[in-house]
């Protein structure tokens, strides 16, 4: 089953590096998957798989764990129903 991923993130917030890290991990695990990004609102880091929102930084306040996203993609590839990722890691805080 083909899977497409869209990540919407806040560019001024400096979340591009989070996107690039995630995109490279996804490509390593699933070379055939399309992962794209688009600019989002302030504080956004939203991930959609096949048009379904599976992760929202605006709701959870942190970033997704790679393993959770990889598991969600695996489900999508197998045609299983997707559940929202509810775990998040706190954003890095520079003191």
C-alpha positions in Angstrom: 0.0 0.0 0.0 1.4 3.4 -0.9 1.9 5.8 1.9 2.4 9.6 1.8 3.4 11.8 4.7 3.0 15.5 5.0 4.7 17.4 7.8 3.6 20.9 8.5 6.0 22.8 10.6 6.8 26.3 11.8 9.8 27.6 9.9 10.4 30.7 12.1 10.4 28.4 15.2 13.4 26.6 13.8 11.6 23.2 13.4 13.1 22.5 10.0 15.9 20.5 11.6 13.3 18.3 13.4 11.6 17.7 10.0 14.9 16.9 8.3 15.9 14.4 11.0 12.5 12.7 10.9 12.4 12.7 7.1 15.9 11.0 6.9 14.9 8.4 9.5 11.7 7.6 7.6 13.6 7.4 4.2 16.1 5.1 5.8 13.4 2.7 7.1 11.0 3.1 4.1 12.9 4.3 0.9 9.8 4.1 -1.2 7.7 6.5 0.9 7.0 10.1 -0.1 7.5 12.6 2.7 6.9 16.3 2.1 6.7 19.4 4.2 4.8 22.7 4.0 5.0 25.8 6.2 2.7 25.8 9.2 1.5 28.2 11.8 3.4 29.3 14.9 4.5 26.4 17.0 3.2 23.8 14.5 4.7 20.4 13.9 1.8 18.4 12.5 2.2 15.0 10.8 -0.4 13.5 8.4 -0.2 10.0 7.0 -2.3 9.6 3.9 -4.2 12.7 4.8 -5.0 11.6 8.4 -3.5 13.7 11.2 -1.5 11.3 13.4 0.6 13.8 15.4 0.1 17.3 16.6 2.6 19.4 18.4 0.0 22.0 18.9 -2.0 19.5 21.0 0.8 17.7 22.8 3.4 20.4 23.1 6.4 18.3 22.1 7.9 16.4 19.2 7.1 12.8 18.1 9.5 10.0 18.9 10.9 8.4 15.7 9.9 4.9 16.8 6.2 6.0 17.2 6.2 7.5 13.7 7.9 4.5 12.2 5.3 2.2 13.8 2.4 4.4 12.5 3.9 4.3 9.0 4.3 0.5 9.2 0.6 0.2 10.1 -0.3 2.5 7.2 1.7 0.3 4.8 -0.1 -2.8 6.1 -3.4 -1.1 5.5 -4.2 -1.1 9.3 -6.2 1.8 10.9 -4.0 4.6 12.1 -4.2 5.9 15.7 -3.0 9.2 16.9 0.4 9.3 18.4 0.0 10.5 22.0 3.6 10.3 23.2 5.8 13.3 22.7 9.3 14.4 23.8 9.7 17.8 25.3 11.2 20.3 22.9 14.8 21.1 23.7 15.2 24.1 25.9 18.4 26.2 25.6 19.2 28.0 28.8 
